[in-house]
Amino acid sequence: MISQTKLAVEIAGIKLKNPVMTASGTFGYGLEFSPFIDLNRLGAMVLKGITLRPRPGNSTPRIIETSSGILNAIGLQNIGVEALIKEKLPSLKKFNTPIIINVSGNTIEEYIEICQKLEEVSKDLKVVALEINISCPNILKEGNPLWGKDAKATYQLVSRIRKNTSLPLIIKLTPNVTDIQEIAQSAEEAGADALSLINTLVGMAVDIDLRKPKLGNISGGLSGPAIKPIALWMVWQVFQKVKIPIIGMGGIMNARDALEFMLVGARAISVGTANLINPNSALEIIEGIEDFCLKNEIKDINELVGTLKV
Ligand SMILES: Cc1cc2nc3c(=O)[nH]c(=O)nc-3n(C[C@H](O)[C@H](O)[C@H](O)COP(=O)(O)O)c2cc1C
C-alpha cells in the first residue's frame, strides 16, 4: 500500500496543490466561507463573477429548488471590479491559495478593461488567472450577445482579450449550444490557456396555483446533480478535441463525482451547488479523492486524467 498520493496538478501554467476549486457564484468572494473552512486547503478559489460596474442583479425570487438541483437567476449581482480590488482581494492575500477571478462584460471593451485592471494588481493580490464567463444566461436582457453560443463570436472575444492581457485565460463555456466541441476549439485557437465547463443549463419552474413562473426572471440556470450526466458528456466530448486542460464542473457533490470528471478528461474540478448545502463540501471532496487514490494505489492524481476505458 502506498502512503501518499501526489495531488498537485497544473492548469494554465498555475500549480495547484490539489485539483479541487470552487465554482464561481457559489463561494461568494471567498471570505464568507473562511469562518467555516480552512481556505488554505483548496486547490484554488474562483470568486463570484465580476463586472465593470456594480450590478444589483435580478428581481426576486432568484433561487428555486428543483428535482435534484436548483434554478438560479441571480443576474450577476456583484460589487464591481474596483470594489473587489479595494475591499475584498486584500483580505484574501493571507491565504496560501491561488485566486481566480471570474469576469463578465457587456462588450469586448468592458471585458478588456476589467482584465487590465485585475492584471495591474495581480502580483500584489495573488490573482493568478482570469476565468472569462462567456456563458451567463442571466444578462441576456441587456442585449448581451452571449458570446459562448457562437464559435466566431467566441474566437473574436477571446483573441481580443488575449492580445490585451498576459494573465492566464480560462474560458468558461455554456452547455446551451448545439456543438460544444466547435466552441471549445474556437476558444483554444484564440489563445485560451484552459477551459471551464459547464455553466448552468437554461430552464424554468412554474407555480400552478398562482399560474406564474417561480423565478422573478422567468428563466434561470439549472445546476446541481440534475446536470451531472450532461456535464460529463460535454467534458468527454471536449477532451477529444482540445489539448489545453479542462476544469470540469456540474453537479459534483462528492469525491466519486469529482473522479468521474477526471476520468473523462478534467484535470481539475470545481464544486458549485454543493457549497450551498454544505460549506465543507470541497474539503471533503479533497479528502475523498485522496482516500480513493490510496486505496487504489494511485501515486499521482494526474495518472487518472482522461483514462476512461471505452
Ligand atoms: C447561485 C449561482 C451563481 C452562479 N454565478 C456564476 C457566476 O457569477 N459566473 C459563472 O461563470 N458561473 C456562475 N454560476 C455557475 C457555476 O459556477 C457552475 O458552473 C454551475 O453551477 C455548475 O456547477 P454545479 O452544478 O456544481 O453548481 C453560478 C451558479 C449558481 C448556482
The ligand as a Tripos MOL2 file, in Angstrom:
@<TRIPOS>MOLECULE
LIG
   31    33     1     0     0
SMALL
NO_CHARGES

@<TRIPOS>ATOM
      1 C1        -26.1800   30.7270   -7.4330 C.3       1 LIG1
      2 C2        -25.2220   30.5280   -8.5840 C.ar      1 LIG1
      3 C3        -24.4820   31.6170   -9.0820 C.ar      1 LIG1
      4 C4        -23.5970   31.4520  -10.1430 C.ar      1 LIG1
      5 N1        -22.8590   32.5300  -10.5900 N.ar      1 LIG1
      6 C5        -21.9360   32.3470  -11.5790 C.ar      1 LIG1
      7 C6        -21.1050   33.4320  -11.9910 C.ar      1 LIG1
      8 O1        -21.1570   34.5500  -11.4590 O.2       1 LIG1
      9 N2        -20.2380   33.2050  -13.0160 N.ar      1 LIG1
     10 C7        -20.1080   31.9740  -13.6130 C.ar      1 LIG1
     11 O2        -19.2950   31.8070  -14.5260 O.2       1 LIG1
     12 N3        -20.8610   30.9190  -13.2100 N.ar      1 LIG1
     13 C8        -21.7610   31.0850  -12.2110 C.ar      1 LIG1
     14 N4        -22.5150   30.0070  -11.7920 N.ar      1 LIG1
     15 C9        -22.3140   28.6800  -12.4170 C.3       1 LIG1
     16 C10       -21.3950   27.7750  -11.5680 C.3       1 LIG1
     17 O3        -20.1140   28.3430  -11.4160 O.3       1 LIG1
     18 C11       -21.2870   26.3670  -12.1980 C.3       1 LIG1
     19 O4        -20.7250   26.4760  -13.4870 O.3       1 LIG1
     20 C12       -22.6250   25.6530  -12.3110 C.3       1 LIG1
     21 O5        -23.4460   25.9360  -11.2070 O.3       1 LIG1
     22 C13       -22.4730   24.1290  -12.4530 C.3       1 LIG1
     23 O6        -21.8540   23.5580  -11.3180 O.3       1 LIG1
     24 P1        -22.6940   22.9170  -10.0690 P.3       1 LIG1
     25 O7        -23.7480   22.0400  -10.6520 O.co2     1 LIG1
     26 O8        -21.6750   22.2140   -9.2470 O.co2     1 LIG1
     27 O9        -23.2910   24.0890   -9.3360 O.co2     1 LIG1
     28 C14       -23.4310   30.1670  -10.7380 C.ar      1 LIG1
     29 C15       -24.1480   29.0790  -10.2300 C.ar      1 LIG1
     30 C16       -25.0300   29.2390   -9.1660 C.ar      1 LIG1
     31 C17       -25.7760   28.0340   -8.6250 C.3       1 LIG1
@<TRIPOS>BOND
     1     1     2 1
     2     2     3 ar
     3     2    30 ar
     4     3     4 ar
     5     4     5 ar
     6     4    28 ar
     7     5     6 ar
     8     6     7 ar
     9     6    13 1
    10     7     8 2
    11     7     9 ar
    12     9    10 ar
    13    10    11 2
    14    10    12 ar
    15    12    13 ar
    16    13    14 ar
    17    14    15 1
    18    14    28 ar
    19    15    16 1
    20    16    17 1
    21    16    18 1
    22    18    19 1
    23    18    20 1
    24    20    21 1
    25    20    22 1
    26    22    23 1
    27    23    24 1
    28    24    25 2
    29    24    26 1
    30    24    27 1
    31    28    29 ar
    32    29    30 ar
    33    30    31 1
@<TRIPOS>SUBSTRUCTURE
     1 LIG1         1 GROUP 0 **** ****
